[in-house]
Amino acid sequence: MKEVHILGAGMVGISTAIWLQRAGFRVTIIDQVGPAGGASYGNAGVLAAGSIIPITTPALPKNAFGMLMDKASPLFVRWPYLPKMIPFLASYLKHCTTQHVEYYARSMIPLLRDTVAQHQALAEGTGAESFVSEHPYGFGYHRRDAYENDQKWWDLRAQLGIQFDVITGSDYGAIDPLFANQFHTVVLCHQHGRISDPGKYIRTLAQDFVEQGGRLRIGQITDLVHTTDGLGYRVDDQIISPEHLVLSTGAWSRDLVKTVGLTIPFETERGYHIELVHPSQEPVNSMMIASGKFVITPLTDRIRAAGIVEFGGLELGENPEPIELLKTQVKALLPEVTFERIDSWLGHRPAPADSLPLIGQIPTIKNCWLGFGHQHVGLTGGAKTGRILSELIQGRTVDIDMAPFNPARFTKQ
Ligand SMILES: Cc1cc2nc3c(=O)[nH]c(=O)nc-3n(C[C@H](O)[C@H](O)[C@H](O)COP(=O)(O)OP(=O)(O)OC[C@H]3O[C@@H](n4cnc5c(N)ncnc54)[C@H](O)[C@@H]3O)c2cc1C
């Protein structure tokens, strides 16, 4: 029986593990915390099939400084960290072109478009089926000019087959009374979906993986190690050299792959959520609040508001400012909702400077596969990424263009 070890038990790692297990591999997953210990726990739960516009649009360099100075804007930086991210920022900002946005959109659409079907296939027979559902996903614009500024990106989505309706705010109240008269325009995207509790979903998948004979080990991988059998890893001072190794350690991946000579312009895009626990009312659809760059999602027993981008690395704890900003904005949007308490969370989105995930083999190291870097859409694209990795490890070809995701792009720099 072929053997594979998967480092990281987030959305990508768990999906890879389950598809390889189904293909007859003996699979071990190692995680420092346990399943859904990272970003996959606290995201907004949206299966965002049409979220194919990256953060790095041409507007970002024009607006970034003003946004950083404005306490009510959704972009934050922990200033002492700034010097450490200069090489990343230089590369990140270089990608803020219309040409790159179009390249990114065309590259990502095959990975995201069928997300609901991919999650349904992953969950089938595991007990996690009920977490997955198809739902529309709204983008709410408070002001007409904000919608008009985004119009070209909606045109691009339409060209690439994303279906949506543009609804004026007062009409949207008939669909979702909680958001009546909140927005000038709502773009409601069809064939999207939702995971009703991302953390529990992944833990349920992981539990089934273990019940089917998979091995789950808790431990912190300190580095990757070249051995006579290929690439191995070190955990608890023990070097392990499996037949195949998959690295799906999310935002923590950059430093691990450095040990094997890959230098990736990559950062954590820190994000936050707050939850209104046991709310008196819930919205019908998940809604991206375009001005605040956060999503309000009805989850089981909670309303979660998740988003914000903060640069500040992996080590610093929560910053109270983005949490307060989310609280203020949610209060203004949902003034009549009462709830038991508010919980908050900080998570780390894995973000390469070109926003494209790395999926595939490390060049020259044949037993090591990478699956990380899905930034804002890793819940959406993670199920399919795991399936693709499983196919590639079995030596099969996949029916989407994998060139944009090839890790080799970083060996040429
Ligand atoms: C606020 C917020 C909202 C979001 N909303 C959405 C959304 O609505 N839809 C969407 O599609 N995406 C969303 N995302 C993005 C999505 O959550 C991520 O892209 C996705 O979870 C990444 O999955 P992953 O498996 O790559 O990484 P992770 O889930 O972070 O998993 C990595 C795992 O690796 C483990 N690990 C790391 N280093 C080590 C080590 N050295 N040793 C052992 N284990 C290690 C960690 O413990 C972790 O469990 C959001 C993210 C945030 C922060």
The ligand as a Tripos MOL2 file, in Angstrom:
@<TRIPOS>MOLECULE
LIG
   53    58     1     0     0
SMALL
NO_CHARGES

@<TRIPOS>ATOM
      1 C1        -11.4940   36.2570    8.2800 C.3       1 LIG1
      2 C2        -11.3870   35.2410    7.1690 C.ar      1 LIG1
      3 C3        -12.5060   34.9890    6.3840 C.ar      1 LIG1
      4 C4        -12.4310   34.0690    5.3250 C.ar      1 LIG1
      5 N1        -13.5560   33.7570    4.6150 N.ar      1 LIG1
      6 C5        -13.4890   32.8370    3.6200 C.ar      1 LIG1
      7 C6        -14.6670   32.4440    2.9390 C.ar      1 LIG1
      8 O1        -15.7760   32.8480    3.2490 O.2       1 LIG1
      9 N2        -14.5390   31.5650    1.9120 N.ar      1 LIG1
     10 C7        -13.3210   31.0540    1.5460 C.ar      1 LIG1
     11 O2        -13.2610   30.2940    0.5780 O.2       1 LIG1
     12 N3        -12.2030   31.3460    2.2450 N.ar      1 LIG1
     13 C8        -12.2500   32.2240    3.2560 C.ar      1 LIG1
     14 N4        -11.1220   32.5400    3.9590 N.ar      1 LIG1
     15 C9         -9.8380   31.9530    3.5610 C.3       1 LIG1
     16 C10        -9.7150   30.5030    4.0330 C.3       1 LIG1
     17 O3        -10.1040   30.4000    5.3820 O.3       1 LIG1
     18 C11        -8.2720   30.0150    3.8560 C.3       1 LIG1
     19 O4         -7.8090   30.3030    2.5490 O.3       1 LIG1
     20 C12        -8.2010   28.4990    4.0670 C.3       1 LIG1
     21 O5         -8.7710   28.1530    5.3020 O.3       1 LIG1
     22 C13        -6.7620   28.0070    4.0090 C.3       1 LIG1
     23 O6         -6.8050   26.6220    4.2340 O.3       1 LIG1
     24 P1         -5.4550   25.8250    4.4060 P.3       1 LIG1
     25 O7         -5.7920   24.3920    4.5800 O.co2     1 LIG1
     26 O8         -4.5350   26.1900    3.2870 O.co2     1 LIG1
     27 O9         -4.7640   26.4620    5.7070 O.3       1 LIG1
     28 P2         -5.1890   26.3980    7.2480 P.3       1 LIG1
     29 O10        -6.6250   26.1810    7.4360 O.co2     1 LIG1
     30 O11        -4.5830   27.5730    7.9150 O.co2     1 LIG1
     31 O12        -4.4800   25.0710    7.7410 O.3       1 LIG1
     32 C14        -3.0920   24.9660    7.9180 C.3       1 LIG1
     33 C15        -2.8510   23.9720    9.0410 C.3       1 LIG1
     34 O13        -1.4490   23.7270    9.1310 O.3       1 LIG1
     35 C16        -1.1110   23.5860   10.5010 C.3       1 LIG1
     36 N5          0.3100   23.8960   10.6250 N.ar      1 LIG1
     37 C17         0.9300   25.0360   10.2360 C.ar      1 LIG1
     38 N6          2.2440   24.9550   10.5030 N.ar      1 LIG1
     39 C18         2.4760   23.7700   11.0760 C.ar      1 LIG1
     40 C19         3.6370   23.1160   11.5940 C.ar      1 LIG1
     41 N7          4.8400   23.6950   11.5530 N.pl3     1 LIG1
     42 N8          3.4900   21.8910   12.1260 N.ar      1 LIG1
     43 C20         2.2650   21.2820   12.1610 C.ar      1 LIG1
     44 N9          1.1320   21.8520   11.7060 N.ar      1 LIG1
     45 C21         1.2250   23.0740   11.1580 C.ar      1 LIG1
     46 C22        -2.0160   24.6010   11.1990 C.3       1 LIG1
     47 O14        -2.1930   24.2590   12.5690 O.3       1 LIG1
     48 C23        -3.3020   24.5010   10.4000 C.3       1 LIG1
     49 O15        -4.2240   23.5980   10.9690 O.3       1 LIG1
     50 C24       -11.1780   33.4320    5.0400 C.ar      1 LIG1
     51 C25       -10.0740   33.6510    5.8650 C.ar      1 LIG1
     52 C26       -10.1740   34.5420    6.9250 C.ar      1 LIG1
     53 C27        -8.9770   34.7410    7.8270 C.3       1 LIG1
@<TRIPOS>BOND
     1     1     2 1
     2     2     3 ar
     3     2    52 ar
     4     3     4 ar
     5     4     5 ar
     6     4    50 ar
     7     5     6 ar
     8     6     7 ar
     9     6    13 1
    10     7     8 2
    11     7     9 ar
    12     9    10 ar
    13    10    11 2
    14    10    12 ar
    15    12    13 ar
    16    13    14 ar
    17    14    15 1
    18    14    50 ar
    19    15    16 1
    20    16    17 1
    21    16    18 1
    22    18    19 1
    23    18    20 1
    24    20    21 1
    25    20    22 1
    26    22    23 1
    27    23    24 1
    28    24    25 2
    29    24    26 1
    30    24    27 1
    31    27    28 1
    32    28    29 2
    33    28    30 1
    34    28    31 1
    35    31    32 1
    36    32    33 1
    37    33    34 1
    38    33    48 1
    39    34    35 1
    40    35    36 1
    41    35    46 1
    42    36    37 ar
    43    36    45 ar
    44    37    38 ar
    45    38    39 ar
    46    39    40 ar
    47    39    45 ar
    48    40    41 1
    49    40    42 ar
    50    42    43 ar
    51    43    44 ar
    52    44    45 ar
    53    46    47 1
    54    46    48 1
    55    48    49 1
    56    50    51 ar
    57    51    52 ar
    58    52    53 1
@<TRIPOS>SUBSTRUCTURE
     1 LIG1         1 GROUP 0 **** ****
